[in-house]
Amino acid sequence: MTQKVVVVGVGMIPFMKPGQSETYPVMGAEAVRAALADARVGYESIQQAFASYIYGDSICGQRVLYDVGMTGIPIVNVNNNCASGSSAIYLARQAIASGDVDVVLAVGFEQMNRGALGSNFHDRPDPLELFEQQKEKLLGKLDMPTALTTFGGGGLAHMKRFGTPMETFAKIRAKASRHAVNNPMAVFRKIVTTEEVMADQVLWPGVMTRLMACPPTCGAAAVVLCSEAYAKKHGLDTRVWIEAQAIATDGLDTFQSDDMRNIAGFSMSRAAANKVYEIAGIGAEDVDVVELHDCFAHNELLTYEALGLCPEGGAQKFVDDGDNTYGGRYVTNPSGGLLSKGHPIGATGLAQCTELVQQLRGNAGQRQVQNARIALQHNIGIGGAAVVTMYRN
């Protein structure tokens, strides 16, 4: 028997550009206090904590949480590339579902620098070296940042296979800006048009402009999970629970398929989503609202198909028909997503959870998806991990 896990508290702070935010301990502690207040529990009730980040030394989680309280609880630091935040939620959920504990905190934060992502260690093998070798085989040598070539390359493969025009990615970016304008937590709240996205600085001719890539961002978010029995006993909010969750890592097809979409995590995301649908007994057709990992507009398009929101090869029509926004089949990234809300890596998965819980509670204000009852979250880290979570009300 596993315990039903409910999300009783969520909290986040406004995301900001590098150099404009507080330090990571200040940001992280503020998000934790917001989640605790939302849950109506004190830090003394927390039995375990998981802290996610990737740009920081060891025990940053302790540094953040010691400013909230020093109760001697286990604190585990989580680094799973860009899927770190959802990985922290996964571990917290497992701890509760197993019956080991009743109340667990997950917090994610990132204090980022400007510019493209890169390694801090140059005297040892790069953990992405196998991916870089495969990209060079498929794309040739490219003098561009690794994330750009990974997800841009995945988009390019889709363009070549299905005839998807570059304009489709621009439409996705424009949609993100329209959603973010109603999100006070988003770093970019200016609406941009498809034409403006297409006319922006070219990063990869015929493939990508600057606005199609998410910006480095600083921020923090946190969630409080507990067993349903504990929540009922203490009069906590039991409206939103985790129906199913799965983590997938790379399979052999990542390198053997000679498909850049899989280097960008397509098959990994599809495996995690299919597992969630199997566990829940609910398919993609039943989902109302989705927060997915749009670090690049290209990855949002690939993820539509990986999650089964549309058929493989059907993403252009899905976008053109408006089935990815209000009034369509699904509302994807009502928060504005990583493209407009921002991507403070360790906080991203927690921020996605925060948005979806607000949606399922009916508390999302102008972003509210009407009659939202089933929500899907997708968070991916290349190298790799894909975490898919289904929430219900």
N, C-alpha and C positions, 0 to 999 in steps of 0.2 A: 504494500500500500504506500502511495506517496501522498504527501500533504498538498492540498491546493494552495497555490501561491498567489497572493493578491498584491497589487501595487497600491500602497496606502499613502505614499507621499512622493511628490516630485518637486524639483526646484532647479532653477538655472539663473544665470546672470546675463545681461546683455553682452553679446560677443563684440569684440573690438579688433581693430587693426594692430599689428605688432608695434610696440612702442607707446601705445595709448592706454594700455590696460594696467591694472594693479599686478603685483607679483603673484605667482602661482599659489602660495599659501593663503593669501588674502582672497583670491578668487575662489579657490576650492572650499575654504571655510564658509564663505558667504553662500555658496550653492548648497552646502550641507545644511546650514541653518535654515535655509528656505525650504528644503525638503522635509526636515524635521518639523518645522512649523506647519507645513501642509499636512503632514501625517498626524500631527497632534501627539507626538511622542518626544520624550527627552532623550538626549544622547546616552544617558545611563541605561536606557532600555535596549540599545543596540548591542547585539551579542557577537557579531563579526562584521568586518568591513573589508571591501575590496576597492582598491584605488587604481585607476587606469591613467596612463600617460606614456609617451614615448620619448619626449625630449626632456630628460632630467636624470640626475644621478639616482642611485638606489635609495630606497626609503623616503621618497618624496611623499608617499601616502601618509606615512607617520608624521612628517613635517606639517602637512595640511591638517590632519585630524587631531594632533596634539593641541592645536589652537582652539579646537571645539571642546575637547575633554580628554582626560587621561585616565581611562578606566581599566586599562590592562587587557582589553579585548584583542583577539587576533586581528592583525591588519596585514592583508596580502596585497602586494603591488603587482599589477597586471600590465604586460606589454605584449600586445598581439597585433602590432602594426596598426593600421587604421581601424581595425575591428576591436581595439582594446576596450572601448566603452561597453559594447554589447557582450564582450567576453566576461567583463566584470559582472554584468547582470546575470549572465549564464551561470557563473560560479555561485553567485548569491542565491539564485533560484534553486540550484542543486542542493546547496546546504540546507535550505528550508524543506524542500521536497523530501529529502532523505530522513527528516525527522530529527536531525542533529541539533538544530536551533530553530527559533521562531521568528526573530527579527534581525534583518541584515541590511546594511547600508552599502550602496555602490556609489562611488564618486569618480568623476573624470575631470581632468583639467589639462590645460596646455598653455605654456608661455612660449610663444613661437617667435622666430626671427623672420625678417623679410626674405623674400626670394624663394627659389625652388627648394624642395626637400632634398636632403643629402645625408650621407653617413658621417658620423662623428669619429669613426675609427678607420684609419687608413693603413694600419700595420697588420691586418689580418683579412681572411677571405670575406668578401661581401656576401651576406646571406642571400642576396638576389642574383648571384653570379650565374646560376643556371638559367634564370629568366633572361638575363642580359645576353647570354649565348644564344638562346633560342630566338630572341628578338633580332639579333644581328643576322641569324640565318634567314629569317623571314622578311626582314625589312632592309637589310644592309646596315652599314655604319651610319648612325645619325648623331649629329652633334647637338643634341637637345636633352633636356632633363629627363630622367628615367620615368617619372610618373606620366609625363606628357606623351612619351613614345609608347608606353604601355597602353594607356587608355585611348590615345589617339590612334594607335595601331589597331586596337580592337574595333574602333569605329570605322577605320579605313577598310578592314576586312568585311565589315557589314556593308559598306558602300559598294565594294567590288562584287560581293556575292549577290546582293539584293537590289542594287541600283539606287541605294539610299542617297539623296542629295545632301550636300553640306548644309543646306537651308533647314533641313529637319532638325539638326542639332541647334541651330540658331533659334528655332521656334521653341525648343525645350528651354533654352536659356531665357528667352523672353517670358515664357510662362512662369519660370522661377521668380523673376522680378515682380510680376504681377501679384504673386502670392506673398512675397516678402514685404510688400508695402504695408500690409496689415499686421506685421509681426514686430513689436517693439524690441525684441531680442536680436533681430537680424542686423548684421553689420552693414549690408547694402540694402537700402530701402527705396532706391530710385528705379522707376519703371524704365526699361529699355525695350525697344522694338526689335523685331526680327531683323529689320534692315540695319539698325544700329549695331546689332551683334555681328552681322555679316561684314559691315564696313570697319570694324575695329581692327586693331593691330594684328597682323597675321603672325601666328606662331609656327604653323605648318601649312604651307601653301596647298590649297584644295582640301584641307582636312580640318583646320582649327584656327579660330581667332582667340585673342586673349580673354574675351568675355565668356568663352565656353569652358574656362578653367576656374576652379574655385580658388579663393585667395587664402594665403596663410592667415590664421586668425588666433586670437587669444580668448580664453573663456573657460567656463566650468559649468557642470551640471551634476545633479545627484538624484538618486531615487532611494526610497525605503520600501523594502519588500517584507512581507510577513506571512505566516500561515493563516489560512482563513479562520481556523479555530481561535488563534490568538486575537485576530482582529475583531471577531464577534465578541469575545470575552471582554475586550477593553473598549468596545464601542467605536472602533475605527471604521473608516470608509472601505467597504468591501465591493464597491461597484465594478472595479476593473481588476481582472485577473489574467494571468498568463495561461493561455489555453495550450500552447505547444511552443517548443523552441528547439533549434538544432544548430550545431556547428559542423561545418564541413571544411576539410582541408583539400589540397590538390590531389587529384588522382593521376594515373598514368597518362590520361588523355591531354593533360595540360601541356606536356612536351611531345607526345607521340602523334597528336592530331594535326600538327603543323597548321594550327588555326590561332591567329592572334586574339580572337575573342576569348579563347580559353586561357591564354597568357594573362588576359585582363580579368579572369575570374568567372567567366560565364558558366562553365560547367560546374564549378564549385558552388556558385550561387544557386544554380538549378537543383543540385543535389540537396542542399540545405532546405530549399523551399519544398521540394517534393517530400522530404522527410517530415516537415511540419504539417503539410496537408494530410499525410498518412496518419500521423499521431492524432491530429484534431478531427479527422473525418470530415473536413471542410475544405473545399477547393477554392482556387483563386476567384472563381465566379461569385463567391459569397462575400468577398472582402469589400469594404466600403471606402477605406482610406489607407494610404500607404506612405510611409516615410522610407525612402530608399537612398542608397549611397551614390549621390550624383557629384562626385569629386570633379568629374568632367561631364559635360552634356552627353558625350559619347557613351559614358558608362550608364547614365540614366536610360538611354535608348536600349542598350544591351540588356539591362536589368528588367525592363518591361517584358522581354521575351523569356529571360531566365526564370522569372517569377510566375510565368504563365498568364500574365495580364493580357497578352495578345499572342497570336501564333508566331512561331519563328519566321522571320522575314516580314512580319506584319506591322512592325513598329512605325514605319512611315505613315501608313494609313491610320494607325492608332492615334498618332500625333495630329495628323491633318483633320481627323474627325473630332478632335477635342475630347477624346476619351481619357485624357490624362489630367483633366482639370474640372472645375466646377461646372455642373450641367452635363458632364460626360459620364462614362462608365465608372471611372475611379477618380478620386482626387489624389494625385501624387505630389508629395512634398508640399502640403499646405503651409508649412513653416517658411517656405522659400528654399529649403534644402541647403546643401553645402554650397551651392553656387551663389546664393544670395544671403543666407543666414550666416554662412561661414563654416570653417572646418578646423576648430581647435582639436586636434586629432583625438586625444584621450577623452574629450568631453562629447564627441559627436554621437556616439551610441546612446549616451544618457540623455542628450538633448532630443534625439529622435523619440525616445521613450516618453520624455516629458510632453512633447507635442501630442503624441498619440493618446496619452492618458487624458490630457485636457480635452481632446476631441471626443473621447468616449464618455467623459463626464458631461459634455455639452458646455464646456467653459472656455471655448476657443475664440469667443468674440466674433469679430468680422471674418475670421478664418474658418468659422465653424462649418463642418460638413454635416448637412442635415441628416438626422436619423442614423448617425454613425454607431454601429454596434460591433463590427468586427474590423480590427486594424492589423496591418502587417508591417513589420519593420525589417529592413535589410541593411546590414552594415558589413563592409568587406575590407580586408587588409590583404594586399598582394604579398605572396610569399609563403604561406597564405592561410587565411581563415575567412570564411563567410558565415555570418550569424544571421539567422532568420527567426523572428519571434512573432507569434500571433497573440494579440490581446483581445479580450472580449468584455463586453458590458452586458 
